């Protein structure tokens, strides 16, 4: 897993590959979509097997999904090291 994190910054794809290898279901959910004038803010939740793993908020849905995937990958890496 460390190898994946170091060699690629497409965390969403890395996460998807990991979940497919482990045969686990995952889901990105938009918790909030706020409109502040012309700008939107998205709050994205990432769950594995129905259990919330992390939430990230950003004005870009794509960035929020990438960052929440990165957070979960790093969290899973720390758990695997223990």
DSSP file (Angstrom, degrees, kcal/mol; ACC not computed):
  #  RESIDUE AA STRUCTURE BP1 BP2  ACC     N-H-->O    O-->H-N    N-H-->O    O-->H-N    TCO  KAPPA ALPHA  PHI   PSI    X-CA   Y-CA   Z-CA
    1    1 A X     >        0   0    0      0, 0.0     4,-2.1     0, 0.0     3,-0.2   0.000 360.0 360.0 360.0 -40.0    0.0    0.0    0.0
    2    2 A X  H  >  +     0   0    0      1,-0.2     4,-2.1     2,-0.2     5,-0.2   0.893 360.0  56.7 -56.4 -40.1    2.8    2.4    0.8
    3    3 A X  H  > S+     0   0    0      1,-0.2     4,-1.6     2,-0.2    -1,-0.2   0.898 106.2  49.4 -59.3 -42.5    4.1    1.8   -2.8
    4    4 A X  H  > S+     0   0    0     -3,-0.2     4,-1.3     1,-0.2    -1,-0.2   0.941 110.7  49.5 -61.6 -48.0    0.7    3.0   -4.2
    5    5 A X  H  < S+     0   0    0     -4,-2.1    -1,-0.2     1,-0.2    -2,-0.2   0.845 113.5  46.0 -62.6 -35.0    0.6    6.1   -2.0
    6    6 A X  H  < S+     0   0    0     -4,-2.1    -1,-0.2    -5,-0.2    -2,-0.2   0.801 116.0  42.8 -79.5 -28.8    4.2    7.2   -3.0
    7    7 A X  H  < S+     0   0    0     -4,-1.6     2,-0.4    -5,-0.2    -2,-0.2   0.568 113.9  39.1 -98.3  -9.3    3.9    6.6   -6.8
    8    8 A X     <  -     0   0    0     -4,-1.3    -1,-0.1    -5,-0.1     6,-0.0  -0.999  47.7-164.2-146.7 137.8    0.5    8.0   -7.7
    9    9 A X        +     0   0    0     -2,-0.4     2,-1.6     1,-0.1     3,-0.2   0.333  68.1 100.4-105.0   7.6   -1.5   11.0   -6.6
   10   10 A X     >  +     0   0    0      1,-0.2     4,-2.1     2,-0.1     3,-0.3  -0.649  47.4 171.1 -88.5  80.2   -4.9    9.8   -8.0
   11   11 A X  H  >  +     0   0    0     -2,-1.6     4,-2.8     1,-0.2     5,-0.2   0.814  69.1  59.4 -65.2 -32.8   -6.1    8.6   -4.6
   12   12 A X  H  > S+     0   0    0      2,-0.2     4,-2.2     1,-0.2    -1,-0.2   0.924 109.3  43.4 -63.2 -44.0   -9.6    7.9   -5.7
   13   13 A X  H  > S+     0   0    0     -3,-0.3     4,-2.5     2,-0.2    -2,-0.2   0.905 113.5  51.8 -67.2 -42.0   -8.4    5.3   -8.3
   14   14 A X  H  X S+     0   0    0     -4,-2.1     4,-2.3     1,-0.2    -2,-0.2   0.922 110.9  48.4 -58.9 -44.5   -5.9    3.9   -5.8
   15   15 A X  H  X S+     0   0    0     -4,-2.8     4,-2.5     1,-0.2    -2,-0.2   0.922 110.5  50.8 -62.7 -44.7   -8.7    3.5   -3.2
   16   16 A X  H  X S+     0   0    0     -4,-2.2     4,-2.3     1,-0.2    -1,-0.2   0.913 110.2  49.6 -60.3 -44.1  -11.0    1.9   -5.8
   17   17 A X  H  X S+     0   0    0     -4,-2.5     4,-2.3     1,-0.2    -1,-0.2   0.920 111.2  49.8 -60.8 -44.6   -8.3   -0.6   -6.8
   18   18 A X  H  X S+     0   0    0     -4,-2.3     4,-1.9     1,-0.2    -2,-0.2   0.919 111.4  47.7 -61.3 -44.5   -7.7   -1.5   -3.1
   19   19 A X  H  <>S+     0   0    0     -4,-2.5     5,-2.6     1,-0.2     4,-0.5   0.870 110.8  51.5 -67.3 -36.4  -11.4   -2.0   -2.4
   20   20 A X  H ><5S+     0   0    0     -4,-2.3     3,-0.7     3,-0.2    -1,-0.2   0.902 109.2  50.7 -66.0 -40.5  -11.7   -4.2   -5.5
   21   21 A X  H 3<5S+     0   0    0     -4,-2.3    -2,-0.2     1,-0.2    -1,-0.2   0.879 115.8  41.8 -62.7 -37.7   -8.8   -6.4   -4.4
   22   22 A X  T 3<5S-     0   0    0     -4,-1.9    -1,-0.2    -5,-0.2    -2,-0.2   0.450 108.9-127.0 -89.1  -1.0  -10.4   -6.8   -1.0
   23   23 A X  T < 5 +     0   0    0     -3,-0.7     2,-0.4    -4,-0.5    -3,-0.2   0.896  58.0 148.3  54.9  45.2  -13.8   -7.3   -2.5
   24   24 A X      < -     0   0    0     -5,-2.6     2,-0.3    -6,-0.1    -1,-0.2  -0.862  46.5-126.4-111.1 145.3  -15.3   -4.5   -0.3
   25   25 A X        +     0   0    0     -2,-0.4    24,-3.2    -5,-0.0     2,-0.3  -0.668  31.9 177.4 -86.1 141.9  -18.2   -2.2   -1.2
   26   26 A X  E     -A   48   0A   0     -2,-0.3     2,-0.3    22,-0.2    22,-0.2  -0.956   9.7-164.3-142.1 161.8  -17.6    1.6   -0.9
   27   27 A X  E     -A   47   0A   0     20,-2.1    20,-2.4    -2,-0.3     2,-0.5  -0.982  16.0-146.7-152.6 135.7  -19.6    4.7   -1.6
   28   28 A X  E     -A   46   0A   0     -2,-0.3     2,-0.4    18,-0.2    18,-0.2  -0.893  27.0-170.3 -96.1 129.3  -19.0    8.4   -2.0
   29   29 A X  E     -A   45   0A   0     16,-2.8    16,-3.0    -2,-0.5     2,-0.9  -0.978  23.6-134.2-125.3 133.4  -22.0   10.4   -0.7
   30   30 A X  E     +A   44   0A   0     -2,-0.4    14,-0.2    14,-0.2     3,-0.1  -0.772  26.1 176.4 -83.1 110.4  -22.7   14.1   -1.0
   31   31 A X  E     +     0   0A   0     12,-3.1     2,-0.3    -2,-0.9    -1,-0.2   0.851  66.4  11.2 -81.5 -37.0  -23.7   15.1    2.5
   32   32 A X  E     -A   43   0A   0     11,-1.2    11,-2.3     2,-0.0     2,-0.3  -0.997  50.1-173.1-144.6 144.3  -24.1   18.8    1.7
   33   33 A X  E     -A   42   0A   0     -2,-0.3     2,-0.3     9,-0.2     9,-0.2  -0.837  22.0-173.3-137.2  98.0  -24.1   21.0   -1.3
   34   34 A X  E     -A   41   0A   0      7,-2.6     7,-2.2    -2,-0.3     2,-0.6  -0.724  14.3-148.7 -98.9 142.8  -24.1   24.7   -0.2
   35   35 A X  E     +A   40   0A   0     -2,-0.3     2,-0.6     5,-0.2     5,-0.2  -0.943  14.9 178.2-111.0 118.3  -24.5   27.6   -2.5
   36   36 A X  E >   -A   39   0A   0      3,-3.4     3,-1.7    -2,-0.6     2,-0.5  -0.808  69.0 -63.9-116.5  86.9  -22.8   30.9   -1.5
   37   37 A X  T 3  S-     0   0    0     -2,-0.6     0, 0.0     1,-0.3     0, 0.0  -0.613 119.1 -14.9  70.4-120.1  -23.6   33.2   -4.4
   38   38 A X  T 3  S+     0   0    0     -2,-0.5     2,-0.3    -3,-0.1    -1,-0.3   0.595 123.6  86.2 -90.8 -12.4  -21.9   31.7   -7.4
   39   39 A X  E <   -A   36   0A   0     -3,-1.7    -3,-3.4     2,-0.0     2,-0.3  -0.662  60.6-157.2 -92.9 145.0  -19.7   29.3   -5.5
   40   40 A X  E     -A   35   0A   0     19,-0.3     2,-0.4    -2,-0.3    -5,-0.2  -0.871   1.7-155.5-112.8 151.8  -20.7   25.8   -4.3
   41   41 A X  E     -A   34   0A   0     -7,-2.2    -7,-2.6    -2,-0.3     2,-0.4  -0.998  10.0-158.2-126.9 129.5  -19.2   23.9   -1.4
   42   42 A X  E     -AB  33  58A   0     16,-3.5    16,-2.3    -2,-0.4     2,-0.6  -0.883   7.9-159.0-109.3 136.4  -19.5   20.1   -1.4
   43   43 A X  E     -AB  32  57A   0    -11,-2.3   -12,-3.1    -2,-0.4   -11,-1.2  -0.964  19.2-167.9-112.1 113.8  -19.2   17.9    1.7
   44   44 A X  E     -AB  30  56A   0     12,-3.0    12,-2.3    -2,-0.6     2,-0.4  -0.880   7.3-161.8-111.4 131.0  -18.3   14.4    0.6
   45   45 A X  E     -AB  29  55A   0    -16,-3.0   -16,-2.8    -2,-0.4     2,-0.5  -0.890   4.6-155.1-108.9 140.3  -18.4   11.3    2.8
   46   46 A X  E     -AB  28  54A   0      8,-2.5     7,-2.9    -2,-0.4     8,-1.2  -0.973  15.6-176.2-116.7 124.5  -16.6    8.0    2.0
   47   47 A X  E     -AB  27  52A   0    -20,-2.4   -20,-2.1    -2,-0.5     2,-0.5  -0.910  16.1-154.6-120.9 147.0  -17.9    4.8    3.5
   48   48 A X  E >  S-AB  26  51A   0      3,-2.3     3,-2.2    -2,-0.4   -22,-0.2  -0.988  84.4 -14.1-119.2 125.0  -16.7    1.2    3.3
   49   49 A X  T 3  S-     0   0    0    -24,-3.2    -1,-0.1    -2,-0.5   -23,-0.1   0.858 131.2 -53.3  51.8  37.8  -19.2   -1.5    3.8
   50   50 A X  T 3  S+     0   0    0      1,-0.2     2,-0.5   -25,-0.2    -1,-0.3   0.445 113.1 118.6  81.6   0.8  -21.7    1.1    5.0
   51   51 A X  E <   -B   48   0A   0     -3,-2.2    -3,-2.3     1,-0.0    -1,-0.2  -0.890  68.2-120.3-105.7 123.2  -19.4    2.5    7.7
   52   52 A X  E     +B   47   0A   0     -2,-0.5    -5,-0.2    -5,-0.2     3,-0.1  -0.370  33.0 174.0 -61.6 131.8  -18.3    6.1    7.5
   53   53 A X  E     -     0   0A   0     -7,-2.9     2,-0.3     1,-0.4    -6,-0.2   0.762  58.8 -21.7-106.9 -39.4  -14.6    6.5    7.1
   54   54 A X  E     -B   46   0A   0     -8,-1.2    -8,-2.5     2,-0.0    -1,-0.4  -0.984  47.3-144.3-167.1 161.6  -14.0   10.2    6.5
   55   55 A X  E     -B   45   0A   0     -2,-0.3     2,-0.3   -10,-0.2   -10,-0.2  -0.993  15.8-176.5-134.4 140.8  -15.7   13.4    5.3
   56   56 A X  E     -B   44   0A   0    -12,-2.3   -12,-3.0    -2,-0.3     2,-0.4  -0.999  10.4-152.7-139.8 142.9  -14.0   16.3    3.4
   57   57 A X  E     +B   43   0A   0     -2,-0.3     2,-0.3   -14,-0.2   -14,-0.2  -0.940  26.8 144.4-119.3 135.5  -15.4   19.6    2.3
   58   58 A X  E     -B   42   0A   0    -16,-2.3   -16,-3.5    -2,-0.4     6,-0.1  -0.980  56.4-112.9-160.7 161.6  -14.3   21.7   -0.8
   59   59 A X  S    S+     0   0    0     -2,-0.3     2,-0.5   -18,-0.3   -19,-0.3   0.663 104.9  63.2 -75.2 -15.4  -15.7   24.0   -3.5
   60   60 A X  S  > S-     0   0    0      1,-0.1     4,-2.4   -18,-0.1     5,-0.2  -0.949  70.4-154.3-111.1 125.9  -14.8   21.3   -6.1
   61   61 A X  H  > S+     0   0    0     -2,-0.5     4,-2.3     1,-0.2     5,-0.2   0.900  98.2  52.6 -62.3 -40.3  -16.6   17.9   -5.9
   62   62 A X  H  > S+     0   0    0      2,-0.2     4,-2.3     1,-0.2    -1,-0.2   0.922 110.5  46.2 -62.2 -46.0  -13.7   16.3   -7.6
   63   63 A X  H  > S+     0   0    0      1,-0.2     4,-2.8     2,-0.2     5,-0.2   0.911 111.4  52.5 -63.9 -42.3  -11.1   17.7   -5.2
   64   64 A X  H  X S+     0   0    0     -4,-2.4     4,-2.4     1,-0.2     5,-0.2   0.906 110.3  47.9 -61.2 -41.7  -13.3   16.7   -2.2
   65   65 A X  H  X S+     0   0    0     -4,-2.3     4,-1.9     2,-0.2    -1,-0.2   0.905 112.9  48.4 -66.3 -41.2  -13.5   13.1   -3.5
   66   66 A X  H  X S+     0   0    0     -4,-2.3     4,-2.3     2,-0.2    -2,-0.2   0.931 114.1  46.1 -62.6 -46.0   -9.8   12.9   -4.1
   67   67 A X  H  X S+     0   0    0     -4,-2.8     4,-2.6     2,-0.2    -2,-0.2   0.894 111.5  49.9 -67.9 -40.7   -8.9   14.3   -0.6
   68   68 A X  H  X S+     0   0    0     -4,-2.4     4,-2.1    -5,-0.2    -1,-0.2   0.887 111.6  50.2 -67.4 -35.4  -11.4   12.1    1.2
   69   69 A X  H  X S+     0   0    0     -4,-1.9     4,-2.7    -5,-0.2    -2,-0.2   0.910 110.5  50.1 -64.8 -41.5  -10.0    9.1   -0.6
   70   70 A X  H  X S+     0   0    0     -4,-2.3     4,-2.5     2,-0.2     5,-0.2   0.919 109.5  50.9 -61.6 -44.4   -6.4   10.2    0.4
   71   71 A X  H  X S+     0   0    0     -4,-2.6     4,-2.2     1,-0.2    -1,-0.2   0.924 113.0  45.2 -59.7 -45.6   -7.5   10.5    4.0
   72   72 A X  H  X S+     0   0    0     -4,-2.1     4,-2.8     2,-0.2     5,-0.2   0.908 111.5  52.0 -68.5 -41.8   -9.0    7.1    4.1
   73   73 A X  H  X S+     0   0    0     -4,-2.7     4,-2.2     1,-0.2    -2,-0.2   0.927 112.0  46.4 -58.8 -44.6   -6.0    5.5    2.3
   74   74 A X  H  X S+     0   0    0     -4,-2.5     4,-2.2     2,-0.2    -1,-0.2   0.888 112.2  51.2 -65.5 -38.5   -3.6    7.1    4.8
   75   75 A X  H  X S+     0   0    0     -4,-2.2     4,-2.0    -5,-0.2    -2,-0.2   0.919 111.5  47.0 -62.8 -44.8   -5.8    5.9    7.7
   76   76 A X  H  X S+     0   0    0     -4,-2.8     4,-2.1     1,-0.2    -2,-0.2   0.858 109.9  54.3 -66.2 -35.5   -5.9    2.3    6.3
   77   77 A X  H  X S+     0   0    0     -4,-2.2     4,-1.3    -5,-0.2    -2,-0.2   0.923 108.0  48.8 -64.0 -44.1   -2.1    2.4    5.9
   78   78 A X  H  X S+     0   0    0     -4,-2.2     4,-0.8     1,-0.2     3,-0.3   0.902 111.2  50.5 -62.6 -40.3   -1.6    3.4    9.5
   79   79 A X  H >< S+     0   0    0     -4,-2.0     3,-0.5     1,-0.2    -1,-0.2   0.881 108.7  51.4 -65.5 -36.9   -3.9    0.6   10.7
   80   80 A X  H 3< S+     0   0    0     -4,-2.1    -1,-0.2     1,-0.2    -2,-0.2   0.746 105.3  57.1 -72.6 -22.2   -2.0   -1.9    8.6
   81   81 A X  H 3<        0   0    0     -4,-1.3    -1,-0.2    -3,-0.3    -2,-0.2   0.710 360.0 360.0 -79.5 -20.7    1.3   -0.8   10.1
   82   82 A X    <<        0   0    0     -4,-0.8    -1,-0.2    -3,-0.5    -2,-0.2   0.453 360.0 360.0 -86.2 360.0    0.1   -1.5   13.7
